[in-house]
Amino acid sequence: MASDRDKNEAGRNEWPKITLVTPVFNSVRYIEQSIQSVISQQYPNLEYFIEDGGSTDGSLNIIRKYEQHLSGWRSAPDNGMYDALNRGFARSSGGIMGWISATDMLHTGSLFVVGSVFKTLPEVEWITGRPTGFSEEGMTVGVSRRLKRWSRLRFLAGSDRYIQQESTFWRRSLWERAGSHVDASQRDGSDLELWVRFFRYARLYTVDALIGGFRV
């Protein structure tokens, strides 16, 4: 008879391993809701890292509160959010990757949506969901009515540039082909530059689901 440990391991292996990274700097007001939006899903094969840039506002107390649910965390000076992301991804191993910032949140059940898509459709290399926004209190206040079909040529030509980062996940194989990094030389907009590199290698698929969102 299989032990509980064997059963848990079997259940975990049924789902692709998802790596999620959260960069943090002085976000004590929001970080707890962000962490809870991830760990409350109880996705069985999650690798979750938090990279803190040296917060002094109490964010570390919140992170320590949940450290048993994390794959790892650290607090050290960095060169901004994208540098923190590169540090987190560099020590990760999940076949599926994504990130949410300390003010962002995932929707309930979204990791299972992501895992199901990548498990069922091996030809899909990156996906994005229906764009959404949250209020300052964390309530869903905006859901896009338009579900885009993405065109590589239109995107690279400069149109339809908004891809919601909080709703976007990709395979590690695509990340590696595209250079295995986010451009840390910029303070903002490097997600767009990453999408440009992704589009050179793979088609973006839209999933009609609520995956993640940002605070308005």
CORZI-V379414 format. One record per residue. N is the residue number from 1. RES is the residue in one letter. D_LAST is the distance of its C-alpha to the last C-alpha in whole Angstrom. Layout:
BEGIN
n	res	d_last
N	RES	D_LAST
N	RES	D_LAST
END
This chain:
BEGIN
n	res	d_last
1	M	51
2	A	48
3	S	47
4	D	43
5	R	42
6	D	44
7	K	42
8	N	38
9	E	39
10	A	40
11	G	37
12	R	35
13	N	36
14	E	36
15	W	32
16	P	31
17	K	30
18	I	26
19	T	25
20	L	22
21	V	21
22	T	18
23	P	18
24	V	18
25	F	18
26	N	18
27	S	15
28	V	17
29	R	15
30	Y	13
31	I	15
32	E	17
33	Q	15
34	S	14
35	I	18
36	Q	19
37	S	17
38	V	19
39	I	23
40	S	23
41	Q	23
42	Q	26
43	Y	27
44	P	30
45	N	30
46	L	27
47	E	27
48	Y	24
49	F	24
50	I	22
51	E	23
52	D	22
53	G	23
54	G	25
55	S	23
56	T	24
57	D	22
58	G	23
59	S	21
60	L	24
61	N	25
62	I	23
63	I	23
64	R	27
65	K	26
66	Y	25
67	E	28
68	Q	30
69	H	27
70	L	27
71	S	29
72	G	29
73	W	27
74	R	28
75	S	27
76	A	28
77	P	27
78	D	26
79	N	25
80	G	21
81	M	19
82	Y	21
83	D	24
84	A	23
85	L	22
86	N	25
87	R	27
88	G	26
89	F	26
90	A	30
91	R	31
92	S	30
93	S	32
94	G	30
95	G	30
96	I	27
97	M	24
98	G	20
99	W	18
100	I	14
101	S	13
102	A	13
103	T	10
104	D	10
105	M	12
106	L	14
107	H	15
108	T	19
109	G	22
110	S	20
111	L	22
112	F	25
113	V	24
114	V	24
115	G	27
116	S	29
117	V	28
118	F	29
119	K	32
120	T	33
121	L	33
122	P	34
123	E	34
124	V	30
125	E	29
126	W	25
127	I	23
128	T	19
129	G	17
130	R	16
131	P	12
132	T	10
133	G	6
134	F	6
135	S	6
136	E	7
137	E	10
138	G	10
139	M	10
140	T	10
141	V	8
142	G	9
143	V	12
144	S	13
145	R	17
146	R	18
147	L	20
148	K	21
149	R	24
150	W	24
151	S	27
152	R	28
153	L	30
154	R	27
155	F	25
156	L	27
157	A	28
158	G	25
159	S	23
160	D	21
161	R	19
162	Y	15
163	I	16
164	Q	13
165	Q	14
166	E	13
167	S	15
168	T	18
169	F	21
170	W	25
171	R	28
172	R	30
173	S	32
174	L	30
175	W	28
176	E	32
177	R	33
178	A	30
179	G	31
180	S	30
181	H	27
182	V	24
183	D	25
184	A	24
185	S	26
186	Q	22
187	R	19
188	D	17
189	G	17
190	S	20
191	D	18
192	L	19
193	E	23
194	L	23
195	W	22
196	V	25
197	R	27
198	F	27
199	F	27
200	R	31
201	Y	32
202	A	30
203	R	29
204	L	25
205	Y	25
206	T	22
207	V	22
208	D	21
209	A	19
210	L	16
211	I	16
212	G	13
213	G	9
214	F	6
215	R	4
216	V	0
END
